[in-house]
Amino acid sequence: MTRACLLLVLLLPACHRGQDTAGIADAMASASPVEAAAPAPAVLPARCHPAGSGVAIASPEELELGDEVALDDGYAVSLVHRTPAGRMMGVALVDRDVTAARVVDLAVTLGDASPPHLLRRGKELLVAGQAVTKSGSTRELAVLALDASGAARPLATIPQQRDDSLAFDLGAGLVVWDEATAGLAPRGVIRVAELGGDHGGAPHDVSPPESDAEMPRLAADGAGAFVLWVARRPEPAVALDAGLPAAAEAVGEARTNSWLEGVTVDAAGIPSGPVRRLTPASGHVSAYDVQALAGPGRPSLLVVARDDGEAVDGSGGSLLRVRLREDGVDPPLGLPGDGLGRGAPSLVDGPLPWLAWIGPHEELRLLPLDAAGGPVGPPSAEPLLDDALPLAMLGGTRLLAAFPGDAVAPLRLFTCDR
């Protein structure tokens, strides 16, 4: 399921100091930095049209909506909202026709935390989110299991550092997050813990010591998983006309290069292959999304990354498509489009993947992809979805979309043509 990041501007923090990545297997060594995209095609008219009046959510104050997971009799959608007890994370249990929803509140969450992540495990629904401890002085990553009736039981709690990052992800039997090391040269590390039937395992690092890593993601890989993250380091100093060091792009902040790295891990979260670089180390990746691609043998992984290039104001740049396989990485390809606005790309789950992003003038773009993650024709402009977060394609043509700013019907269905 796609993550709730489409309308968020994901800014790379400037508090880590990068390290050299010479020890990392470089998937880009024999490829050009980025294969050139074809000339931008015309943007098509809207593919998606309303299909029903939508459904209300109880207590819609400060509502944010996130992951979607299919259940036997409907769908689960993660959320945070304001209640008398505080800012609460929970799950909306939605019927199959998207006409009614029941909210299950789970725990008080942080003021700036995103909606929890969801995962179907057998008959249970796993929910992971940033929870405030009873003392209120610390935070923890709480993992709970919901049964078919919506009753919750605690599964694991993982103490979290009080640093700038709240990034984490939930996978089949694993949870991953980032932390900052202490010392004179702090850097980000990616940590993984195994989730047993009723407990969490001891955490361990999966990013290498030479990586300054953040923003981790997990995707299923047969019996194991792919773990991905953004690695970063300061750009090399460039001499100016007067022979002075390169100027900072913001007061006190040096511009950084950032790129994607990844590694396969086994069911316990132990790396089972080399760390691979997925995009050029000279890039400026600020956000990305991932989705496993079905097919014969072990699944491959589709990755779409936003590379800001030389842009510094949150707009511009390009979208790169990468496929990660057990035996290697395809070179990144530029995706067609008419430019980028602010925000992150979002892969919309379904029988075949779709890609959504914000185009120029804050307009939503939607692009159908084939089974290998390649574009099927040009993107379309979707004015009725400009304020929406596409959650999932239900049955291939029905789009479940979230409108968190709409107190009357924040969950709605659309019919979309490929």
C-alpha positions in Angstrom: 0.0 0.0 0.0 1.2 3.4 -0.8 2.3 5.6 2.1 0.7 8.9 3.1 3.2 11.2 1.7 1.8 12.6 -1.5 0.8 16.0 -0.1 3.8 16.3 2.3 7.0 18.1 1.3 9.7 15.8 2.6 12.7 17.9 3.4 16.1 16.3 3.9 17.5 17.4 7.3 20.9 19.1 7.3 22.0 17.8 10.7 24.0 14.7 9.5 27.4 14.7 8.0 27.9 12.4 5.1 30.5 9.7 4.7 32.2 8.2 1.6 30.3 5.3 0.0 33.2 3.6 -1.8 32.4 0.3 -0.1 28.9 0.1 -1.5 28.1 -2.1 -4.6 27.4 0.6 -7.2 24.5 -0.3 -9.6 25.3 2.9 -11.5 28.9 2.1 -12.3 28.4 1.2 -15.9 25.3 3.4 -16.6 24.9 7.0 -17.5 23.8 9.1 -14.5 20.1 9.0 -15.7 18.7 7.7 -18.9 17.1 10.6 -20.7 13.3 10.8 -20.7 11.4 11.2 -23.9 10.1 14.7 -24.7 7.2 15.6 -22.4 3.9 14.5 -24.0 0.7 16.3 -23.8 -1.2 15.8 -20.5 -4.5 13.9 -21.1 -7.9 14.9 -19.8 -9.1 13.4 -16.5 -9.3 9.6 -16.4 -11.2 9.5 -13.1 -14.8 10.3 -12.4 -16.9 10.3 -9.1 -18.6 7.0 -8.2 -20.8 7.5 -5.2 -21.2 10.1 -2.4 -18.4 8.9 -0.2 -18.3 8.1 3.5 -18.0 10.2 6.7 -15.4 9.7 9.5 -16.3 10.2 13.1 -14.4 13.1 14.8 -12.9 14.6 11.6 -11.1 17.4 13.4 -7.4 17.7 12.2 -8.0 14.5 10.2 -5.1 12.8 8.3 -5.5 9.6 6.4 -2.8 7.1 5.4 -2.5 3.5 4.5 -5.2 1.3 3.0 -5.4 -2.5 3.4 -8.0 -4.9 2.0 -9.9 -7.0 4.6 -12.3 -9.9 4.1 -15.4 -7.7 4.3 -14.0 -4.3 3.4 -11.0 -2.1 3.9 -8.9 -0.6 6.7 -7.6 3.0 6.4 -5.1 4.4 9.0 -5.8 7.8 10.4 -4.9 10.4 13.1 -7.5 12.9 14.4 -8.3 15.1 17.3 -10.3 13.6 20.2 -11.1 14.8 23.7 -8.2 12.6 24.8 -5.7 14.3 22.5 -4.3 13.6 19.0 -5.2 10.0 18.4 -4.0 7.4 16.0 -6.4 4.7 14.8 -8.0 2.8 12.0 -11.2 3.3 10.0 -12.9 0.0 9.2 -14.8 0.7 5.9 -17.4 -1.5 4.3 -16.8 -2.9 0.8 -19.1 -0.4 -0.9 -17.5 2.5 0.9 -20.8 3.7 2.4 -20.0 3.4 6.2 -16.9 3.5 8.4 -16.3 2.6 12.0 -13.3 4.3 13.8 -11.1 2.3 16.2 -8.9 4.6 18.3 -5.7 3.0 19.5 -3.2 5.4 21.2 -2.3 9.1 21.7 0.2 10.0 19.1 2.7 12.8 18.7 1.6 16.2 17.4 3.6 15.9 14.1 3.4 12.1 13.6 1.9 10.8 10.4 -0.9 8.2 10.4 0.2 4.7 11.3 1.3 2.0 8.9 -0.9 -1.1 8.3 -0.2 -4.6 7.3 -2.4 -7.7 6.8 -1.0 -10.8 8.6 -3.3 -13.8 8.4 -6.6 -12.9 10.0 -5.0 -10.0 11.9 -4.3 -6.4 11.0 -0.9 -5.0 12.3 -0.8 -1.3 13.1 2.4 0.6 13.8 2.6 4.2 14.9 4.5 6.7 17.0 2.9 6.7 20.5 3.3 8.9 23.5 4.3 7.0 26.6 2.3 7.3 29.8 4.9 9.7 31.3 4.7 11.9 28.2 8.5 12.5 28.4 9.5 9.8 25.8 8.1 8.3 22.7 7.9 4.8 21.3 7.0 2.9 18.1 4.0 0.9 19.1 2.9 -2.2 17.2 -0.6 -3.5 17.8 -2.7 -6.4 16.3 -6.4 -6.0 15.5 -8.7 -9.0 15.1 -11.7 -9.2 12.8 -13.9 -7.5 15.4 -11.5 -4.5 15.7 -10.3 -5.5 19.2 -6.6 -4.5 19.7 -3.8 -6.2 21.6 -0.3 -4.8 22.1 2.4 -6.7 20.1 5.6 -4.7 20.6 7.0 -1.4 21.7 10.3 0.0 20.5 11.8 3.0 22.3 12.6 5.9 19.9 15.2 8.6 20.2 13.9 12.2 20.5 15.6 13.3 17.3 14.2 15.1 14.3 13.0 12.0 12.4 9.8 10.1 12.8 10.4 8.0 9.7 9.7 4.2 9.9 8.0 1.4 8.0 6.2 -1.9 8.6 6.8 -5.1 6.7 6.0 -8.7 6.9 7.5 -9.7 10.3 9.8 -6.6 10.4 9.8 -3.0 11.4 12.4 -0.5 10.2 13.3 3.1 11.3 16.1 5.6 11.3 18.2 7.0 14.2 21.1 9.5 14.5 24.4 8.4 16.0 26.1 10.5 18.7 29.6 12.0 18.5 31.5 14.7 16.7 30.4 13.4 13.3 26.8 12.3 13.7 25.2 10.2 10.9 21.9 8.5 10.3 21.6 4.7 10.6 18.8 2.4 9.5 17.7 -0.1 12.2 15.5 -3.2 11.9 13.7 -5.4 14.4 11.9 -8.7 13.9 8.2 -8.9 14.9 7.4 -12.3 16.4 3.9 -13.6 17.1 3.6 -11.6 20.3 6.8 -9.6 20.7 9.5 -7.6 19.0 13.1 -8.7 18.6 16.3 -6.9 19.3 17.1 -4.1 16.8 20.2 -4.1 14.6 21.7 -1.9 11.9 21.3 -2.7 8.2 22.8 0.4 6.7 26.6 0.3 6.4 29.0 2.4 8.5 29.9 4.5 5.5 26.3 5.6 4.8 24.6 8.6 6.3 21.1 7.2 6.0 17.5 8.2 6.6 13.9 7.7 5.4 13.7 3.9 5.4 11.2 1.8 3.5 10.3 -2.0 3.5 8.9 -4.1 0.7 8.2 -7.8 0.6 10.8 -10.1 -1.1 9.5 -13.6 -0.8 10.6 -14.9 2.5 12.5 -11.7 3.3 12.3 -8.1 2.3 14.0 -5.2 0.5 15.1 -2.4 2.8 15.7 1.0 1.1 16.8 4.4 2.4 18.1 7.8 1.3 21.9 8.3 1.7 23.4 11.7 1.7 26.7 13.6 2.0 27.8 17.3 1.5 28.4 18.3 -2.1 32.1 18.6 -3.0 33.4 22.2 -2.5 33.5 24.2 -5.7 35.7 27.2 -6.1 34.1 30.5 -6.9 35.5 33.3 -9.0 37.3 34.8 -6.0 38.7 31.4 -5.0 36.4 31.1 -2.0 34.6 28.0 -1.0 31.1 27.3 -2.4 28.4 29.4 -0.9 25.8 27.8 1.2 22.4 27.5 -0.5 20.7 28.6 2.8 22.1 30.4 5.8 24.5 28.0 7.5 23.5 25.0 5.3 25.7 23.4 2.7 23.9 21.7 -0.2 24.0 17.9 -0.1 23.9 15.1 -2.6 21.4 12.4 -1.8 20.6 9.1 -3.5 18.8 5.8 -2.9 20.5 2.7 -1.5 19.0 -0.7 -0.7 19.7 -4.2 0.6 17.9 -7.5 0.7 17.3 -9.0 4.2 16.1 -12.4 5.4 13.0 -13.0 7.6 15.0 -11.9 10.7 16.1 -8.7 9.1 19.7 -9.8 8.5 21.3 -8.6 5.2 21.5 -11.4 2.7 23.2 -9.5 -0.1 25.3 -6.4 -0.8 24.2 -2.8 -0.3 23.3 -1.4 -3.7 23.2 2.2 -4.9 20.0 2.7 -6.9 20.4 6.3 -8.2 23.4 8.4 -8.9 25.4 9.7 -6.0 25.5 13.1 -7.7 21.7 13.4 -7.4 19.3 15.2 -5.0 16.7 12.7 -4.1 14.2 14.2 -1.6 11.3 11.6 -1.6 10.4 8.3 -3.0 7.8 5.5 -2.9 8.1 1.7 -3.4 5.9 -1.2 -4.5 6.5 -4.9 -5.0 5.8 -6.1 -8.5 4.2 -9.5 -8.9 5.6 -12.0 -11.3 7.3 -15.4 -11.7 9.9 -16.2 -9.0 10.8 -13.7 -6.3 9.2 -10.3 -6.8 11.0 -7.3 -8.1 10.6 -3.9 -6.6 9.4 -0.8 -8.3 10.9 2.5 -7.0 9.9 6.0 -8.0 12.1 8.8 -6.7 11.9 12.5 -6.9 15.2 14.1 -7.8 15.2 17.9 -7.2 18.2 18.5 -9.5 19.2 22.1 -8.8 15.9 23.2 -7.5 15.9 24.7 -4.0 12.3 26.0 -3.6 10.4 22.7 -3.4 9.3 22.6 -7.1 11.0 21.4 -10.3 13.1 18.4 -10.7 12.2 15.0 -12.2 10.8 11.6 -11.4 13.0 8.5 -11.8 11.8 4.9 -12.1 14.1 2.1 -10.9 13.5 -1.6 -10.7 15.4 -3.6 -8.0 15.8 -7.4 -8.5 17.5 -10.0 -6.4 20.3 -10.1 -8.9 20.7 -6.4 -9.7 19.3 -3.0 -10.4 18.0 -1.6 -13.7 19.4 1.9 -14.5 17.0 4.7 -13.5 14.7 6.0 -16.3 13.1 9.4 -16.3 9.3 9.3 -16.3 7.2 11.5 -18.7 5.4 14.5 -17.4 5.0 18.3 -17.6 6.9 19.2 -14.5 6.7 18.9 -10.7 5.1 20.9 -8.0 5.7 20.4 -4.4 5.4 17.0 -2.7 6.4 13.4 -3.0 5.4 10.8 -5.7 3.0 8.1 -4.6 2.6 4.6 -6.0 -1.1 3.6 -5.9 -1.5 -0.1 -5.1 -3.7 -2.3 -7.3 -3.7 -5.3 -9.7 -1.5 -3.0 -11.8 0.4 -0.1 -10.3 -0.5 3.6 -10.9 1.6 6.6 -10.1 0.4 9.9 -8.7 2.2 13.2 -8.1 1.6 16.9 -7.9 2.3 18.8 -11.2 2.7 22.5 -11.9 0.2 24.8 -10.2 -0.5 22.2 -7.5 -2.5 20.0 -9.9 -2.6 16.2 -9.4 -1.2 14.0 -12.2 -2.1 10.3 -12.6 -0.2 7.8 -14.7 -1.1 4.1 -15.2 1.8 1.7 -15.2 2.2 -1.8 -16.7 3.2 -5.0 -14.8 6.9 -4.1 -15.1 6.3 -0.5 -13.8 6.6 1.2 -17.2 4.3 4.0 -18.2 1.1 3.2 -20.2 0.7 6.4 -22.3 0.9 10.0 -21.0 -0.2 11.2 -17.5 -3.6 12.7 -17.0 -4.6 15.9 -15.1 -7.2 15.2 -12.4 -8.7 18.4 -11.1 -11.3 16.6 -9.0 -8.4 15.0 -7.1 -6.2 18.1 -6.6 -7.0 18.1 -2.8 -6.9 14.3 -2.5 -4.6 11.5 -1.5 -5.1 8.4 -3.8 -5.0 5.4 -1.6 -5.7 2.3 -3.7 -7.1 0.9 -6.9 -9.9 -1.5 -5.9 -10.3 -4.2 -8.5 -8.3 -2.2 -11.0 -10.6 0.6 -12.0 -12.2 1.9 -8.7 -10.0 4.4 -7.0 -10.3 4.9 -3.2 -9.2 8.5 -2.5 -8.9 10.4 0.8 -10.0 14.1 1.2 -8.8 14.8 4.7 -10.0 18.4 4.6 -13.6 17.4 3.8 -15.5 16.8 7.1 -18.6 15.5 5.2 -17.0 12.8 3.0 -13.3 12.4 3.5 -13.3 8.9 1.8 -14.6 8.7 -1.8 -14.7 6.4 -4.7 -13.8 7.2 -8.3 -13.9 5.2 -11.5 -10.7 5.5 -13.6 -10.0 4.4 -17.1 -6.5 3.1 -18.0 
